[in-house]
């Protein structure tokens, strides 16, 4: 495989791991939101309840995304130094914050302090990625 092809695979695996981790967290949160709604609306949780079915769907979807993220992370570990790749995982925190504050079903509050913290995470990721030592040699 060419060096360019190997870099593309590494970058794709890293991006997939970050995005799937964030999507997994958001989906699991949505599943737990549905489960909470089911508990508030019904004394017993019959599996046929729409809220319980939605809770199961979103939770399983989130676990699948998170599990797939783990598999793609293994591909990242083969291709990158841990000291370079691991700080980039913090981008998933940024994606979760943006998703949680913009996904209509979650609509968590975006406060100035949380936004500033998220921007600081972005600054930290930028600093950590400036090393230029991406691939193991």
DSSP file (Angstrom, degrees, kcal/mol; ACC not computed):
  #  RESIDUE AA STRUCTURE BP1 BP2  ACC     N-H-->O    O-->H-N    N-H-->O    O-->H-N    TCO  KAPPA ALPHA  PHI   PSI    X-CA   Y-CA   Z-CA
    1    1 A X              0   0    0      0, 0.0     2,-0.0     0, 0.0     0, 0.0   0.000 360.0 360.0 360.0 142.9    0.0    0.0    0.0
    2    2 A X     >  -     0   0    0      1,-0.1     4,-2.4     4,-0.0     5,-0.2  -0.293 360.0-115.7 -71.4 159.0    1.2    3.5   -0.8
    3    3 A X  H  > S+     0   0    0      1,-0.2     4,-2.2     2,-0.2     5,-0.2   0.885 118.4  53.0 -61.3 -38.3    2.1    5.9    2.0
    4    4 A X  H  > S+     0   0    0      2,-0.2     4,-2.2     1,-0.2    -1,-0.2   0.915 109.1  48.6 -64.3 -42.4   -0.7    8.1    0.8
    5    5 A X  H  > S+     0   0    0      1,-0.2     4,-2.2     2,-0.2    -2,-0.2   0.891 110.9  50.5 -64.1 -40.3   -3.2    5.3    1.1
    6    6 A X  H  X S+     0   0    0     -4,-2.4     4,-2.3     2,-0.2    -1,-0.2   0.887 110.5  49.6 -65.6 -38.9   -2.0    4.3    4.5
    7    7 A X  H  X S+     0   0    0     -4,-2.2     4,-2.8     2,-0.2     5,-0.2   0.903 109.8  51.6 -65.4 -40.4   -2.3    7.9    5.7
    8    8 A X  H  X S+     0   0    0     -4,-2.2     4,-2.5     2,-0.2    -2,-0.2   0.921 110.5  47.9 -63.2 -43.5   -5.8    8.1    4.3
    9    9 A X  H  X S+     0   0    0     -4,-2.2     4,-2.6     2,-0.2    -1,-0.2   0.916 112.8  49.0 -63.8 -43.1   -6.8    4.9    6.1
   10   10 A X  H  X S+     0   0    0     -4,-2.3     4,-2.4     2,-0.2    -2,-0.2   0.924 113.2  46.0 -62.0 -45.0   -5.3    6.2    9.4
   11   11 A X  H  X S+     0   0    0     -4,-2.8     4,-2.5     2,-0.2    -2,-0.2   0.888 113.3  49.9 -66.0 -38.8   -7.1    9.5    9.1
   12   12 A X  H  X S+     0   0    0     -4,-2.5     4,-2.7    -5,-0.2    -2,-0.2   0.908 111.7  48.2 -66.2 -41.5  -10.4    7.8    8.2
   13   13 A X  H  X S+     0   0    0     -4,-2.6     4,-2.5     2,-0.2    -2,-0.2   0.916 113.0  48.1 -65.1 -42.5  -10.1    5.4   11.2
   14   14 A X  H  X S+     0   0    0     -4,-2.4     4,-2.1     2,-0.2    -2,-0.2   0.931 114.1  46.0 -63.9 -45.8   -9.3    8.3   13.5
   15   15 A X  H  X S+     0   0    0     -4,-2.5     4,-2.7     1,-0.2     5,-0.3   0.922 113.2  49.9 -62.4 -44.6  -12.2   10.4   12.2
   16   16 A X  H  X S+     0   0    0     -4,-2.7     4,-2.9     1,-0.2     5,-0.3   0.905 109.7  51.3 -62.1 -41.3  -14.6    7.4   12.4
   17   17 A X  H  X S+     0   0    0     -4,-2.5     4,-1.9    -5,-0.2    -1,-0.2   0.922 113.1  44.8 -62.4 -43.5  -13.5    6.6   16.0
   18   18 A X  H  X S+     0   0    0     -4,-2.1     4,-1.9     2,-0.2    -2,-0.2   0.946 118.1  42.4 -65.3 -49.5  -14.1   10.2   17.1
   19   19 A X  H  X S+     0   0    0     -4,-2.7     4,-2.8     1,-0.2     5,-0.2   0.916 115.2  48.8 -67.0 -44.3  -17.5   10.6   15.3
   20   20 A X  H  X S+     0   0    0     -4,-2.9     4,-2.6    -5,-0.3    -1,-0.2   0.869 109.3  53.5 -66.0 -35.4  -18.8    7.2   16.3
   21   21 A X  H  X S+     0   0    0     -4,-1.9     4,-2.1    -5,-0.3    -1,-0.2   0.935 112.5  44.1 -62.4 -45.4  -17.8    7.7   19.9
   22   22 A X  H  X S+     0   0    0     -4,-1.9     4,-2.4     2,-0.2    -2,-0.2   0.927 114.2  48.9 -65.7 -44.9  -19.8   11.0   20.0
   23   23 A X  H  X S+     0   0    0     -4,-2.8     4,-2.7     1,-0.2     5,-0.2   0.892 109.5  53.7 -62.4 -38.7  -22.8    9.5   18.1
   24   24 A X  H  X S+     0   0    0     -4,-2.6     4,-2.6    -5,-0.2    -1,-0.2   0.924 109.6  47.3 -60.8 -44.8  -22.8    6.6   20.5
   25   25 A X  H  X S+     0   0    0     -4,-2.1     4,-2.2     2,-0.2    -2,-0.2   0.916 113.8  47.3 -63.1 -43.3  -22.9    8.9   23.6
   26   26 A X  H  X S+     0   0    0     -4,-2.4     4,-2.2     2,-0.2    -2,-0.2   0.909 113.1  48.1 -66.1 -41.7  -25.7   11.0   22.1
   27   27 A X  H  X S+     0   0    0     -4,-2.7     4,-2.4     2,-0.2    -2,-0.2   0.914 111.7  49.5 -66.1 -42.3  -27.8    7.9   21.1
   28   28 A X  H  X S+     0   0    0     -4,-2.6     4,-2.3    -5,-0.2    -1,-0.2   0.899 110.6  51.1 -64.1 -38.6  -27.3    6.3   24.5
   29   29 A X  H  X S+     0   0    0     -4,-2.2     4,-2.0     2,-0.2    -1,-0.2   0.916 110.2  49.2 -62.4 -42.6  -28.4    9.6   26.2
   30   30 A X  H  X S+     0   0    0     -4,-2.2     4,-2.2     1,-0.2    -2,-0.2   0.895 109.5  52.6 -64.9 -38.5  -31.5    9.7   23.9
   31   31 A X  H  X S+     0   0    0     -4,-2.4     4,-2.2     1,-0.2    -2,-0.2   0.913 109.9  47.6 -61.3 -42.6  -32.3    6.1   24.8
   32   32 A X  H  X S+     0   0    0     -4,-2.3     4,-2.3     2,-0.2    -1,-0.2   0.825 108.2  56.1 -69.8 -30.0  -32.1    6.9   28.5
   33   33 A X  H  X S+     0   0    0     -4,-2.0     4,-2.3     2,-0.2    -2,-0.2   0.929 109.1  46.6 -63.9 -44.6  -34.3    9.9   28.0
   34   34 A X  H  X S+     0   0    0     -4,-2.2     4,-2.3     2,-0.2    -2,-0.2   0.886 111.2  51.9 -63.8 -38.8  -36.9    7.6   26.4
   35   35 A X  H  X S+     0   0    0     -4,-2.2     4,-2.2     2,-0.2    -1,-0.2   0.904 109.2  50.1 -64.8 -40.4  -36.5    5.2   29.3
   36   36 A X  H  X S+     0   0    0     -4,-2.3     4,-2.0     2,-0.2    -2,-0.2   0.913 110.2  50.1 -62.6 -42.7  -37.1    8.0   31.8
   37   37 A X  H  X S+     0   0    0     -4,-2.3     4,-1.7     1,-0.2    -2,-0.2   0.883 109.5  51.9 -63.3 -37.8  -40.2    9.1   29.9
   38   38 A X  H  X S+     0   0    0     -4,-2.3     4,-2.1     1,-0.2    -1,-0.2   0.900 110.0  48.7 -65.4 -39.9  -41.5    5.5   29.9
   39   39 A X  H  < S+     0   0    0     -4,-2.2    -1,-0.2     1,-0.2    -2,-0.2   0.848 112.8  47.5 -68.5 -33.5  -41.0    5.3   33.7
   40   40 A X  H  < S+     0   0    0     -4,-2.0    -1,-0.2    -5,-0.2    -2,-0.2   0.783 118.3  41.3 -76.4 -26.9  -42.7    8.6   34.2
   41   41 A X  H  < S+     0   0    0     -4,-1.7     2,-0.4    -5,-0.2    -2,-0.2   0.741 117.8  37.2 -94.4 -24.7  -45.6    7.7   32.0
   42   42 A X     <  -     0   0    0     -4,-2.1    -1,-0.2    -5,-0.2     3,-0.0  -0.972  57.2-148.4-134.9 143.2  -46.2    4.1   33.0
   43   43 A X  S    S+     0   0    0     -2,-0.4     2,-0.3     1,-0.1    -1,-0.1   0.934  95.0  36.2 -72.0 -47.0  -46.1    2.1   36.2
   44   44 A X  S    S-     0   0    0     -6,-0.0     2,-1.0     2,-0.0    -1,-0.1  -0.810  81.9-134.3-104.5 149.8  -45.0   -1.1   34.4
   45   45 A X        -     0   0    0     -2,-0.3     2,-0.1    -3,-0.0    -6,-0.1  -0.690  23.5-169.7-103.3  79.8  -42.7   -1.0   31.4
   46   46 A X    >   -     0   0    0     -2,-1.0     3,-2.1     1,-0.2     6,-0.3  -0.475  28.4-127.7 -68.6 141.6  -44.3   -3.3   28.8
   47   47 A X  T 3  S+     0   0    0      1,-0.3    -1,-0.2    -2,-0.1     6,-0.0   0.715 107.8  63.6 -62.6 -19.9  -41.9   -4.0   26.0
   48   48 A X  T 3  S+     0   0    0      4,-0.1    -1,-0.3     5,-0.1     2,-0.1   0.580  75.2 113.5 -81.5  -9.0  -44.7   -3.0   23.6
   49   49 A X  S <> S-     0   0    0     -3,-2.1     4,-2.7     1,-0.1     5,-0.2  -0.424  70.4-135.4 -62.9 132.3  -44.7    0.6   25.0
   50   50 A X  H  > S+     0   0    0      1,-0.2     4,-2.4     2,-0.2     5,-0.2   0.877 104.8  51.9 -57.9 -37.8  -43.5    3.0   22.3
   51   51 A X  H  > S+     0   0    0      2,-0.2     4,-2.2     1,-0.2    -1,-0.2   0.898 111.4  46.1 -67.5 -38.9  -41.2    4.8   24.8
   52   52 A X  H  > S+     0   0    0     -6,-0.3     4,-2.5     2,-0.2    -2,-0.2   0.908 112.6  50.1 -69.9 -41.4  -39.6    1.5   25.9
   53   53 A X  H  X S+     0   0    0     -4,-2.7     4,-2.6     1,-0.2    -2,-0.2   0.914 112.1  48.2 -61.7 -41.5  -39.1    0.4   22.3
   54   54 A X  H  X S+     0   0    0     -4,-2.4     4,-2.7    -5,-0.2     5,-0.3   0.902 110.2  52.2 -64.5 -40.3  -37.5    3.8   21.5
   55   55 A X  H  X S+     0   0    0     -4,-2.2     4,-2.2     2,-0.2     5,-0.2   0.923 112.1  45.3 -61.3 -44.7  -35.3    3.5   24.6
   56   56 A X  H  X S+     0   0    0     -4,-2.5     4,-2.7     2,-0.2     5,-0.3   0.930 113.3  50.6 -64.8 -45.4  -34.1    0.0   23.5
   57   57 A X  H  X S+     0   0    0     -4,-2.6     4,-2.6     1,-0.2    -2,-0.2   0.955 114.5  41.5 -57.5 -53.8  -33.6    1.1   19.9
   58   58 A X  H  X S+     0   0    0     -4,-2.7     4,-2.4     1,-0.2    -1,-0.2   0.869 115.6  50.3 -66.6 -36.9  -31.5    4.2   20.8
   59   59 A X  H  X S+     0   0    0     -4,-2.2     4,-2.6    -5,-0.3    -1,-0.2   0.931 113.2  44.8 -67.6 -44.5  -29.5    2.5   23.5
   60   60 A X  H  X S+     0   0    0     -4,-2.7     4,-2.5     2,-0.2    -2,-0.2   0.908 113.4  51.3 -65.2 -41.1  -28.6   -0.5   21.3
   61   61 A X  H  X S+     0   0    0     -4,-2.6     4,-2.4    -5,-0.3    -2,-0.2   0.919 111.4  48.1 -60.5 -43.3  -27.8    1.9   18.4
   62   62 A X  H  X S+     0   0    0     -4,-2.4     4,-2.6     2,-0.2    -2,-0.2   0.905 111.3  49.1 -64.1 -42.7  -25.5    3.9   20.8
   63   63 A X  H  X S+     0   0    0     -4,-2.6     4,-2.7     2,-0.2    -1,-0.2   0.892 111.0  50.9 -64.4 -38.9  -23.8    0.8   22.0
   64   64 A X  H  X S+     0   0    0     -4,-2.5     4,-2.4     2,-0.2    -2,-0.2   0.918 112.1  46.4 -64.5 -43.5  -23.2   -0.4   18.5
   65   65 A X  H  X S+     0   0    0     -4,-2.4     4,-2.1     2,-0.2    -2,-0.2   0.915 114.2  47.9 -64.3 -42.1  -21.7    3.0   17.5
   66   66 A X  H  X S+     0   0    0     -4,-2.6     4,-1.7     2,-0.2    -2,-0.2   0.900 112.4  49.1 -66.4 -40.6  -19.6    3.0   20.6
   67   67 A X  H  X S+     0   0    0     -4,-2.7     4,-1.7     2,-0.2    -2,-0.2   0.893 111.3  49.1 -64.9 -40.5  -18.4   -0.6   20.0
   68   68 A X  H  X S+     0   0    0     -4,-2.4     4,-2.4     1,-0.2    -1,-0.2   0.865 106.9  56.9 -66.4 -35.9  -17.6    0.2   16.3
   69   69 A X  H  X S+     0   0    0     -4,-2.1     4,-2.0     1,-0.2    -1,-0.2   0.898 104.5  52.6 -60.1 -40.4  -15.7    3.2   17.6
   70   70 A X  H  X S+     0   0    0     -4,-1.7     4,-1.5     2,-0.2    -2,-0.2   0.912 108.9  49.4 -61.9 -42.9  -13.6    0.9   19.7
   71   71 A X  H  X S+     0   0    0     -4,-1.7     4,-1.2     1,-0.2    -2,-0.2   0.901 111.7  47.6 -65.0 -40.8  -12.8   -1.3   16.7
   72   72 A X  H  X S+     0   0    0     -4,-2.4     4,-1.6     1,-0.2    -1,-0.2   0.839 106.0  59.8 -69.2 -30.3  -11.8    1.7   14.6
   73   73 A X  H  X S+     0   0    0     -4,-2.0     4,-2.4     1,-0.2    -1,-0.2   0.868  99.3  57.1 -63.8 -35.8   -9.6    3.0   17.6
   74   74 A X  H  X S+     0   0    0     -4,-1.5     4,-1.1     1,-0.2    -1,-0.2   0.892 105.3  50.8 -61.6 -38.3   -7.7   -0.3   17.3
   75   75 A X  H  X S+     0   0    0     -4,-1.2     4,-0.9     1,-0.2    -1,-0.2   0.847 109.1  52.2 -65.9 -33.6   -6.9    0.6   13.7
   76   76 A X  H >X S+     0   0    0     -4,-1.6     4,-2.3     1,-0.2     3,-0.7   0.914 103.3  56.8 -66.9 -42.9   -5.7    4.0   14.9
   77   77 A X  H 3< S+     0   0    0     -4,-2.4    -1,-0.2     1,-0.3    -2,-0.2   0.797 104.5  53.2 -62.1 -28.3   -3.4    2.5   17.5
   78   78 A X  H 3< S+     0   0    0     -4,-1.1    -1,-0.3    -5,-0.2    -2,-0.2   0.822 118.6  34.8 -71.4 -31.2   -1.6    0.6   14.7
   79   79 A X  H << S+     0   0    0     -4,-0.9    57,-0.6    -3,-0.7     2,-0.3   0.657 114.3  46.5-103.4 -19.1   -1.0    3.7   12.7
   80   80 A X  B  < S-A  135   0A   0     -4,-2.3    55,-0.2    55,-0.2     2,-0.2  -0.884  80.8-103.7-128.5 155.5   -0.4    6.6   15.1
   81   81 A X    >>  -     0   0    0     53,-1.6     4,-2.7    -2,-0.3     3,-1.0  -0.549  32.0-129.7 -69.2 141.3    1.6    7.4   18.2
   82   82 A X  H 3> S+     0   0    0      1,-0.3     4,-2.4    -2,-0.2     5,-0.4   0.868 107.1  60.2 -62.8 -37.2   -0.7    7.3   21.3
   83   83 A X  H 34 S+     0   0    0      1,-0.2    -1,-0.3     2,-0.2     4,-0.2   0.698 113.7  37.9 -67.5 -17.6    0.6   10.7   22.4
   84   84 A X  H <> S+     0   0    0     -3,-1.0     4,-0.7    50,-0.1    -2,-0.2   0.851 121.1  41.2 -93.3 -47.5   -0.7   12.2   19.1
   85   85 A X  H >X S+     0   0    0     -4,-2.7     4,-0.8     1,-0.2     3,-0.6   0.882 105.3  61.4 -73.4 -40.0   -3.9   10.2   18.6
   86   86 A X  H >< S+     0   0    0     -4,-2.4     3,-1.3     1,-0.3     4,-0.4   0.900 100.8  51.9 -62.2 -42.9   -5.3   10.2   22.2
   87   87 A X  H >4 S+     0   0    0     -5,-0.4     3,-1.5     1,-0.3    -1,-0.3   0.839 102.0  63.0 -60.9 -28.4   -5.6   14.0   22.6
   88   88 A X  H X< S+     0   0    0     -4,-0.7     3,-2.0    -3,-0.6    -1,-0.3   0.756  86.3  72.7 -67.6 -21.8   -7.6   14.1   19.3
   89   89 A X  T X< S+     0   0    0     -3,-1.3     3,-2.1    -4,-0.8     4,-0.5   0.754  79.1  76.5 -61.8 -21.5  -10.2   11.9   21.0
   90   90 A X  T X> S+     0   0    0     -3,-1.5     4,-1.2    -4,-0.4     3,-0.9   0.723  76.3  75.7 -62.4 -18.9  -11.2   15.1   22.9
   91   91 A X  H <> S+     0   0    0     -3,-2.0     4,-2.3     1,-0.3    -1,-0.3   0.795  84.3  64.7 -61.9 -25.6  -12.8   16.2   19.7
   92   92 A X  H <> S+     0   0    0     -3,-2.1     4,-2.5    -4,-0.2    -1,-0.3   0.848  96.3  56.5 -66.0 -31.2  -15.6   13.8   20.6
   93   93 A X  H <> S+     0   0    0     -3,-0.9     4,-2.4    -4,-0.5    -1,-0.2   0.910 107.6  48.3 -62.5 -41.2  -16.3   15.9   23.7
   94   94 A X  H  X S+     0   0    0     -4,-1.2     4,-2.6     2,-0.2     5,-0.2   0.926 111.9  48.6 -64.6 -45.0  -16.8   18.9   21.4
   95   95 A X  H  X S+     0   0    0     -4,-2.3     4,-2.9     1,-0.2    -2,-0.2   0.890 111.0  50.4 -63.6 -39.1  -19.1   16.9   19.1
   96   96 A X  H  X S+     0   0    0     -4,-2.5     4,-3.1     2,-0.2     5,-0.2   0.923 110.9  49.2 -65.3 -42.8  -21.2   15.6   22.0
   97   97 A X  H  X S+     0   0    0     -4,-2.4     4,-1.8     2,-0.2    -2,-0.2   0.943 114.6  44.1 -61.1 -47.6  -21.6   19.2   23.4
   98   98 A X  H  X S+     0   0    0     -4,-2.6     4,-1.0     1,-0.2    -2,-0.2   0.929 116.7  47.1 -63.6 -44.6  -22.7   20.5   20.0
   99   99 A X  H >X S+     0   0    0     -4,-2.9     4,-2.6    -5,-0.2     3,-0.5   0.916 111.6  49.9 -63.2 -43.8  -25.0   17.5   19.4
  100  100 A X  H 3< S+     0   0    0     -4,-3.1     8,-3.0     1,-0.2    -1,-0.2   0.822 114.5  44.8 -66.5 -30.6  -26.5   17.7   22.9
  101  101 A X  H 3< S+     0   0    0     -4,-1.8    -1,-0.2     6,-0.2    -2,-0.2   0.608 123.8  33.4 -89.3 -11.1  -27.2   21.4   22.5
  102  102 A X  H << S+     0   0    0     -4,-1.0     2,-0.5    -3,-0.5    -2,-0.2   0.585  86.8 100.8-119.3 -14.9  -28.6   21.2   19.0
  103  103 A X    >X  -     0   0    0     -4,-2.6     4,-2.7    -5,-0.2     3,-1.6  -0.626  69.4-139.7 -74.7 120.9  -30.4   17.8   18.7
  104  104 A X  T 34 S+     0   0    0     -2,-0.5    -1,-0.2     1,-0.3    -4,-0.0   0.799  98.6  54.4 -55.6 -32.0  -34.1   18.6   19.1
  105  105 A X  T 34 S+     0   0    0      1,-0.1    -1,-0.3    -3,-0.0    -5,-0.1   0.760 121.6  28.5 -75.2 -22.1  -34.8   15.6   21.3
  106  106 A X  T <4 S+     0   0    0     -3,-1.6    -2,-0.2    -7,-0.2    -1,-0.1   0.861  72.3 171.5-101.2 -51.6  -32.0   16.5   23.8
  107  107 A X     <  -     0   0    0     -4,-2.7    -6,-0.2    -8,-0.3     2,-0.1   0.860  16.2-176.8  37.6  58.0  -31.8   20.3   23.6
  108  108 A X        -     0   0    0     -8,-3.0    -1,-0.1    -5,-0.1     2,-0.1  -0.491  35.6 -90.6 -75.6 153.3  -29.4   20.7   26.6
  109  109 A X        -     0   0    0     -2,-0.1     2,-0.8     1,-0.1    -1,-0.1  -0.408  28.2-144.6 -70.7 138.9  -28.6   24.3   27.5
  110  110 A X        -     0   0    0     -9,-0.1     2,-0.2    -2,-0.1    -1,-0.1  -0.885  26.3-173.1 -99.4 103.0  -25.5   25.9   25.9
  111  111 A X     >  -     0   0    0     -2,-0.8     4,-2.6     1,-0.1     5,-0.2  -0.606  35.3-115.6 -96.1 158.0  -24.1   28.1   28.6
  112  112 A X  H  > S+     0   0    0     -2,-0.2     4,-2.6     1,-0.2     5,-0.2   0.896 116.1  51.2 -57.8 -40.1  -21.2   30.5   28.2
  113  113 A X  H  > S+     0   0    0      2,-0.2     4,-2.4     1,-0.2    -1,-0.2   0.914 111.9  45.7 -65.9 -42.2  -19.0   28.5   30.7
  114  114 A X  H  > S+     0   0    0      2,-0.2     4,-2.3     1,-0.2    -1,-0.2   0.894 113.3  50.2 -67.7 -39.0  -19.6   25.2   28.8
  115  115 A X  H  X S+     0   0    0     -4,-2.6     4,-2.3     2,-0.2    -2,-0.2   0.920 111.2  48.7 -64.9 -42.8  -19.0   26.9   25.5
  116  116 A X  H  X S+     0   0    0     -4,-2.6     4,-2.2    -5,-0.2    -2,-0.2   0.919 110.8  51.0 -62.2 -43.5  -15.8   28.4   26.8
  117  117 A X  H  X S+     0   0    0     -4,-2.4     4,-1.9     1,-0.2    -1,-0.2   0.896 109.6  50.4 -60.1 -40.4  -14.7   25.0   28.1
  118  118 A X  H  X S+     0   0    0     -4,-2.3     4,-2.1     1,-0.2    -1,-0.2   0.892 109.3  50.7 -65.8 -40.1  -15.4   23.4   24.8
  119  119 A X  H  X S+     0   0    0     -4,-2.3     4,-2.1     1,-0.2    -1,-0.2   0.864 107.8  53.6 -65.3 -35.2  -13.4   26.1   23.0
  120  120 A X  H  X S+     0   0    0     -4,-2.2     4,-2.4     2,-0.2    -2,-0.2   0.874 105.8  53.3 -66.0 -36.5  -10.5   25.4   25.4
  121  121 A X  H  X S+     0   0    0     -4,-1.9     4,-2.6     2,-0.2    -2,-0.2   0.933 108.2  50.3 -61.2 -45.3  -10.7   21.7   24.5
  122  122 A X  H  X S+     0   0    0     -4,-2.1     4,-2.3     1,-0.2    -2,-0.2   0.901 110.0  50.2 -59.0 -41.2  -10.4   22.7   20.8
  123  123 A X  H  X S+     0   0    0     -4,-2.1     4,-2.3     2,-0.2    -1,-0.2   0.904 110.6  49.8 -64.5 -40.7   -7.3   24.9   21.7
  124  124 A X  H  X S+     0   0    0     -4,-2.4     4,-2.5     2,-0.2    -2,-0.2   0.896 110.0  49.9 -64.5 -40.8   -5.8   22.0   23.6
  125  125 A X  H  X S+     0   0    0     -4,-2.6     4,-1.8     2,-0.2    -2,-0.2   0.912 110.1  51.5 -63.6 -42.0   -6.4   19.6   20.7
  126  126 A X  H  X S+     0   0    0     -4,-2.3     4,-0.5     1,-0.2    -2,-0.2   0.920 111.9  46.5 -61.8 -43.8   -4.8   22.1   18.3
  127  127 A X  H >< S+     0   0    0     -4,-2.3     3,-1.0     1,-0.2     4,-0.2   0.912 112.1  50.2 -64.7 -42.3   -1.7   22.4   20.5
  128  128 A X  H >< S+     0   0    0     -4,-2.5     3,-0.6     1,-0.2    -1,-0.2   0.800 109.8  51.1 -67.2 -28.4   -1.4   18.6   20.9
  129  129 A X  H >< S+     0   0    0     -4,-1.8     3,-0.8     1,-0.2    -1,-0.2   0.505  88.4  82.1 -89.2  -3.2   -1.6   18.1   17.2
  130  130 A X  T <<  +     0   0    0     -3,-1.0    -1,-0.2    -4,-0.5    -2,-0.1   0.604  67.3  86.6 -74.8 -10.2    1.1   20.6   16.3
  131  131 A X  T <  S-     0   0    0     -3,-0.6    -1,-0.2    -4,-0.2    -2,-0.1   0.828  80.7-148.2 -62.8 -31.4    3.9   18.1   17.0
  132  132 A X    <   +     0   0    0     -3,-0.8     2,-1.4     1,-0.2     3,-0.3   0.421  60.6 121.1  78.5  -3.8    3.7   16.7   13.5
  133  133 A X        +     0   0    0      1,-0.2   -52,-0.3   -53,-0.0    -1,-0.2  -0.652  27.1 143.7 -93.8  80.4    4.7   13.3   14.8
  134  134 A X        +     0   0    0     -2,-1.4   -53,-1.6   -54,-0.1     2,-0.3   0.920  49.5  51.9 -87.9 -47.7    1.7   11.4   13.5
  135  135 A X  B    S-A   80   0A   0     -3,-0.3   -55,-0.2   -55,-0.2     2,-0.2  -0.684  79.8-117.0-100.9 145.4    2.9    8.0   12.4
  136  136 A X              0   0    0    -57,-0.6    -1,-0.0    -2,-0.3    -2,-0.0  -0.519 360.0 360.0 -68.8 142.8    5.0    5.5   14.3
  137  137 A X              0   0    0     -2,-0.2    -1,-0.1     0, 0.0    -2,-0.0   0.376 360.0 360.0-116.7 360.0    8.2    4.9   12.5
